[in-house]
Amino acid sequence: MTSQARLKRDIAKGGEIVPAPELPDVFPPQRTLTGLAGLVWRHKAVCFGIFITLAMILIAVFAPYLTKHDPSAIAPMTRLRPPSAEHYFGTDMLGRDIYARVIYGTRVSLSVGFVVAILSSGVGLFIGLLSGYFRWLDGPIMRLMDGVMSIPGVLLAIAMMALSGGSLGTVIAAITVVEIPRVARLVRGVALSIREQAYVEAAIAAGTSTPKIMYRHILPNTMAPLMVQATYVCAAAMLLESILSFIGAGIPPSVPSWGNIMADGRALWQIKPAIIFIPAVALSITILAINLVGDGLRDALDPRMARKV
């Protein structure tokens, strides 16, 4: 029985009831996974994005079974071979199989994108919650984040790579530092909004501990925008890794990545454009697919967007 029904029942019995003011729900109605899936699958573009993303993940996982060539094996006698049954995309100037390098490059790009998205989301969530809830920390933390964001991401990543050397872990760390401020500012904005809600102020007045307030009231409301932002961070990290590798400031050239493959093909663009074109297409399709997934999550998790569908 709802509170309004109980109130009408008591009034009908002749009791004098002073109704309490209605407060918003502590937890707004959450969408079920089935409902979210239904909203996402209504978009054909989102279905395409999910399909391509899953396909790229499977390619990265089963890369050793999809090619019989070592992506780093040098064979000068077979350099610059055209596409054939032996080498599907041909070979580069060192005789390495381009198909194998593109397949294994999927592992590097997806690893960088997913790991950076997870790390930057976790650290940015922690910083954003502190900044949005504790007002005395807001100024110093945000000025630090503004200082990091004022430096172009590519230049900041190049500086970090120059100091620590090129490796996969260093690239991930450098790109994570670049993306943390964007996530932190997003979470801070949501936390500032939730911090002023009536039910949060009531919880503070009732003596609820700060960790419990942040865990029960503020953290759940940051999950939806954080998930959407994480998809964009993943795509941006993949693009930034390719840029760093292309200019020679990223992963070592011996490691097959889409940026390294394109960098190797710069001098051969006029005679063998496929060395640049093939990994560029793979990178573009993957980034497009991840962005489409992010758009679908935004539409599904935002009630205002869901009503328009």
KASUL-V581339 format. One record per residue. RES is the residue in three letters. SS is DSSP state (hx for helix, st for strand, lp for the rest). D_LAST is the distance of its C-alpha to the last C-alpha in Angstrom with 1 decimal. Layout:
# KASUL-V581339
res = [RES RES]
ss = [SS SS]
d_last = [D_LAST D_LAST]
This chain:
# KASUL-V581339
res = [MET THR SER GLN ALA ARG LEU LYS ARG ASP ILE ALA LYS GLY GLY GLU ILE VAL PRO ALA PRO GLU LEU PRO ASP VAL PHE PRO PRO GLN ARG THR LEU THR GLY LEU ALA GLY LEU VAL TRP ARG HIS LYS ALA VAL CYS PHE GLY ILE PHE ILE THR LEU ALA MET ILE LEU ILE ALA VAL PHE ALA PRO TYR LEU THR LYS HIS ASP PRO SER ALA ILE ALA PRO MET THR ARG LEU ARG PRO PRO SER ALA GLU HIS TYR PHE GLY THR ASP MET LEU GLY ARG ASP ILE TYR ALA ARG VAL ILE TYR GLY THR ARG VAL SER LEU SER VAL GLY PHE VAL VAL ALA ILE LEU SER SER GLY VAL GLY LEU PHE ILE GLY LEU LEU SER GLY TYR PHE ARG TRP LEU ASP GLY PRO ILE MET ARG LEU MET ASP GLY VAL MET SER ILE PRO GLY VAL LEU LEU ALA ILE ALA MET MET ALA LEU SER GLY GLY SER LEU GLY THR VAL ILE ALA ALA ILE THR VAL VAL GLU ILE PRO ARG VAL ALA ARG LEU VAL ARG GLY VAL ALA LEU SER ILE ARG GLU GLN ALA TYR VAL GLU ALA ALA ILE ALA ALA GLY THR SER THR PRO LYS ILE MET TYR ARG HIS ILE LEU PRO ASN THR MET ALA PRO LEU MET VAL GLN ALA THR TYR VAL CYS ALA ALA ALA MET LEU LEU GLU SER ILE LEU SER PHE ILE GLY ALA GLY ILE PRO PRO SER VAL PRO SER TRP GLY ASN ILE MET ALA ASP GLY ARG ALA LEU TRP GLN ILE LYS PRO ALA ILE ILE PHE ILE PRO ALA VAL ALA LEU SER ILE THR ILE LEU ALA ILE ASN LEU VAL GLY ASP GLY LEU ARG ASP ALA LEU ASP PRO ARG MET ALA ARG LYS VAL]
ss = [lp lp hx hx hx hx hx hx hx hx hx hx lp lp lp lp lp lp lp lp lp lp lp lp lp lp lp lp lp lp lp lp hx hx hx hx hx hx hx hx hx lp lp hx hx hx hx hx hx hx hx hx hx hx hx hx hx hx hx hx hx lp hx hx hx hx lp lp lp lp lp lp lp lp lp hx hx hx lp lp lp lp lp lp lp lp lp lp lp lp st lp lp lp lp lp st hx hx hx hx hx hx hx hx hx hx hx hx hx hx hx hx hx hx hx hx hx hx hx hx hx hx hx hx hx hx hx hx hx hx hx hx lp hx hx hx hx hx hx hx hx hx hx hx hx hx hx hx hx lp lp hx hx hx hx hx hx hx hx hx hx hx hx lp lp lp hx hx hx hx hx hx hx hx hx hx hx hx hx hx hx hx hx hx hx hx hx hx hx hx hx hx hx hx lp lp hx hx hx hx hx hx hx hx lp lp lp lp hx hx hx hx hx hx hx hx hx hx hx hx hx hx hx hx hx hx hx hx hx hx hx hx hx hx hx hx hx hx hx hx hx hx hx hx hx lp lp lp lp lp lp lp lp lp lp lp hx hx hx hx hx hx hx lp hx hx hx lp lp lp lp lp hx hx hx hx hx hx hx hx hx hx hx hx hx hx hx hx hx hx hx hx hx hx hx hx hx hx hx hx lp hx hx hx hx hx hx lp]
d_last = [33.4 31.4 33.3 32.8 34.3 37.2 37.8 38.1 40.3 42.6 42.9 43.8 46.6 48.0 47.2 46.6 43.4 42.1 38.4 37.2 34.5 31.0 29.7 26.2 25.6 27.1 24.3 20.8 19.1 18.1 15.3 17.1 17.3 16.1 12.9 12.4 13.4 11.0 7.9 10.0 11.2 8.1 8.9 12.3 13.4 13.1 15.0 17.5 17.9 18.6 20.9 22.9 23.2 24.5 26.8 28.2 28.9 30.7 32.7 33.8 34.9 36.7 38.1 41.7 41.2 39.4 42.4 46.2 47.0 47.5 45.2 48.1 51.0 53.0 54.7 56.5 57.7 54.3 52.8 50.5 50.4 47.9 45.2 46.9 46.8 48.2 46.1 42.7 41.9 45.6 47.4 47.6 50.8 52.0 51.4 48.4 45.8 42.7 40.5 41.7 41.2 37.6 36.9 38.6 36.9 33.6 35.1 36.1 32.8 30.6 33.2 33.3 29.5 28.9 32.1 31.5 27.9 29.4 32.5 30.9 28.2 31.0 33.4 30.9 29.6 33.2 34.1 31.1 31.7 35.3 34.7 32.1 34.0 37.6 38.1 41.5 40.1 37.2 39.5 41.4 38.5 36.2 39.2 39.7 36.1 36.4 39.5 38.0 35.0 37.5 38.9 37.0 35.6 37.5 40.8 40.4 39.7 42.7 44.9 44.1 44.7 48.0 49.2 48.3 48.4 46.0 44.5 41.1 41.4 42.3 39.4 37.0 38.8 38.8 35.1 34.3 36.3 34.4 31.0 32.0 32.0 28.4 27.3 29.8 28.7 25.1 26.3 28.8 26.4 24.4 27.8 29.1 26.3 26.6 30.4 30.5 28.6 30.8 30.7 31.8 34.6 35.6 35.8 38.0 40.2 40.6 42.0 39.3 40.1 38.2 37.2 35.8 33.8 32.3 31.6 30.1 28.4 27.7 27.3 24.3 22.3 23.0 21.7 18.0 18.8 21.8 20.1 17.8 21.0 23.0 21.1 21.9 25.4 25.9 25.1 27.3 30.1 30.2 30.5 33.2 35.2 35.3 36.5 39.2 40.4 40.5 42.8 44.9 44.0 41.8 42.5 46.0 46.2 47.5 44.2 41.8 38.6 36.5 37.9 41.4 41.1 40.0 42.8 45.3 44.3 44.8 48.4 47.7 44.8 47.0 48.4 45.7 42.2 40.5 41.5 39.1 36.6 35.7 35.0 33.2 30.8 30.4 29.7 27.2 25.2 25.3 24.2 21.3 20.2 20.5 18.5 15.6 15.9 15.9 12.8 11.0 12.9 12.0 8.2 9.3 12.2 11.1 10.1 9.4 6.9 5.4 5.5 3.8 0.0]
